[in-house]
């Protein structure tokens, strides 16, 4: 019923995941596959672009919780960008902004990764 | 007439036998009194009695014959024996008495008694013989050409009765001859019903050949004996029956002549038919065996193993479609890797959607597949279900004989059975899984039901209502009240991430944590920090729990609460609804110290008629047919509108509005609603 897909592209050393559609218990495994591939390829800097994501359920949120530790342990991170207001509200209510970085735009998130690199 | 026959057929065997014996005794008695008579009424009454006795015995004997008709040869042997008996006792009668010039009035008592016994044996034997032929006539016939057979019976009776009348001195020989001619024509027509011969095995057919020769000889001899009507021993007893007997004997000759020739023609092909039948029955056995296996893996192994029995082949394997790709499912006498290589190679060179495909030596030579002894021919039969190919069964042969048409047909039939069995096994597996899931959901619902509070506490100043609507898949909502003493009421509303049995187990854990912590920590923030420590250790990385915990002083309305990632808390006060979202991360999301440093605690003082509304996201995320959320605003409006109502009524109004709003969409998540209404000095509540 609910459509979901993930597109991946690289900007320098940063990997951007573009999410589209509905991220729930049924579609979460698809996102998990992408994260597993990134870890297999030792790519730990991830920006998730939510521009086309319409809905996220608790199972969808769980995906980021499951992988963020591995990314951070390897000097990477998961950063979020381009969230629609109602999607952001879900993150906000749960206190995610305290634990993850949120950006208005993908490019800002990438820039932030690159600045960290210089340090 | 018809109803009389139906009644006769309904009787059980003993009743039939009793009534038949009874008829025979009456006939016997009658014939002692009137051994023979030229009086028309006496004579016709006697003939009628003979007919009735014959019919009754036929009616009794046909059941015995039908029950044993599968042993056709034994039944025919009985016919031969009875013929011999008839021949023997007729010959005996000729020896004992001189029948050549017996006049009705000259019959002595001894002769009457002898004739009575003679007649009894002959009538019963004739009834048996007649019913055997009738049963054979109808045996293995697809259509029942009743008309000709019944017409023949009628003509036999008519001819016989005409004969009876001539006994009285009427000259009607030409009539008898005419009727007899018609009867014999009908007999010839009916004698070609010999379909049952085809179903005999080869050895049975050979035996039948010998038996039919014996039967022709016996019927022929008896025809000769019964033909001389007027000097026949039973002529005076019943002239009509004498005629009937001779017609029956003629029927016997004709019928068994046809049987003899038919059998003769069948014998050359009998061996081949036997083999086909055997193949067919072994296919049936395989089918039965296949249908007993419901495990997919075992089924695949059995199918490949049995392929060798269906046709001669050294190796076999089964490939089925998974995600539109053919994968080897099971193998016999060939490795998985080789089987997969062959499958892919064969599909490349030649395919057929629905039919069977045979690959010959020249096509296999260049496969490049490394295998010890190369296959000379391979047969691929599709597994068809409702016109859809779900896989292929491969049979491979090493010797130089290619698979022939017979092999193809057998394998095709076997593959058909295998396909059905495979589909059944898959359905069984699916239904077992579905049942498991349903049981699991049942269990989850039971757990949830046990976890939620049975009773809501009551206080003078506080009106409390709680509503809970479970989703089909248990959503993991939880609420509870804790009476803490010192006029303090603790309460919690929580939502566990995930669904089903897993969510139910986490709920149980959460209940345990809140129940025990609420007793020792009287500060919501501290309680959450401790709860987060515990849950962070036990929850899976991707699981979390949102909750709001509050403590209310039921004497003065002082209300302290914290929110761990949960939905907002609504507070109705003096005509407006305030939405409180104090900072707080969901439980189990952060394992470090950010949780505690971020978490805040709010304190408010409730005034008279203030309402506190707690809920889970099932409320605001309820959707209508346009997939719009119910949202917070609708909820706030309803609270404002019904603020004068008591907590229960308000709760009912909210649930009603949600139900109406989302009536055209599925409820995805549990819906929980807890309402507290502060009624200071309102003595009407909970006085006791």
Boltz contact constraints between the chains, C-beta under 6 A:
constraints:
  - contact:
      token1: [A, 58]
      token2: [B, 497]
      max_distance: 6.0
  - contact:
      token1: [A, 62]
      token2: [B, 542]
      max_distance: 6.0
  - contact:
      token1: [A, 65]
      token2: [B, 541]
      max_distance: 6.0
  - contact:
      token1: [A, 65]
      token2: [B, 542]
      max_distance: 6.0
  - contact:
      token1: [A, 66]
      token2: [B, 541]
      max_distance: 6.0
  - contact:
      token1: [A, 66]
      token2: [B, 542]
      max_distance: 6.0
  - contact:
      token1: [A, 94]
      token2: [B, 565]
      max_distance: 6.0
  - contact:
      token1: [A, 94]
      token2: [B, 586]
      max_distance: 6.0
  - contact:
      token1: [A, 95]
      token2: [B, 565]
      max_distance: 6.0
  - contact:
      token1: [A, 95]
      token2: [B, 585]
      max_distance: 6.0
  - contact:
      token1: [A, 98]
      token2: [B, 585]
      max_distance: 6.0
  - contact:
      token1: [A, 98]
      token2: [B, 594]
      max_distance: 6.0
  - contact:
      token1: [A, 98]
      token2: [B, 598]
      max_distance: 6.0
  - contact:
      token1: [A, 99]
      token2: [B, 590]
      max_distance: 6.0
